[in-house]
Amino acid sequence: CCLLLVLCGGDPANTGVAESEIMKEMLDVEFARLGIMSPPTVLDTWSRTTVGNALHAARLLRTQQRSSPCSDGSGSDSPSRVATSQPGSDDDVDVVMLVSSEFHLPRAAYFFEAIFAHAGIGRTITACPAPTPSPDDDKMRPRAHDAAADSSSGRGINSQTLAERIDGERRFVAKLDKQLEKHFGWERKTLAAAGVLEGEMGRYGPAPPLSDARKDQVRAELEAILLTT
């Protein structure tokens, strides 16, 4: 049994650096500060949306490194280091813990549940919310990739309050099913670039939507965040 970190996020703002690479750098610094060896890690450097995060996480969890992923602290999302596992071979995946910002997590969990179920990864996903710092927090100071995002969107998300971020999430949550289908179309190119053959695309999507009750739960969870902050 071992911990495998799957860090997801490409470069949607076209900054030249993948979000997953930034996460890896920050985690390595934090693990070093705590005196802890970095766990085995694989990076998705391709995805550009939350749906894409789930698609590539499913892809990576359905693959295994030719050398055991628990052998060292390195990982690479490349055909030379990752071998495709047999369909349905998710037996080594015991627990899936999904970490994201608390305002983003309800929607992210919905997409991960839908796509993992479609991909045959029948594991319970445990949502682990990360608190959103205030825009005035030193941790939210602009970095190079934030500046690029600001120039394309008019205002970087790191400058928004939690209430503003939740307001933005409401618009996304209102069209969960459309995003599942539409964003899979966007991510077909990133899946192909990561080595997924055309004949295997159907394994990952488009995933069928979850129940109306599950959608209602996503909306309720999002609104509940405001009540607890």
Disulfide bonds with the S-S distance in Angstrom:
Cys2-Cys70 1.64
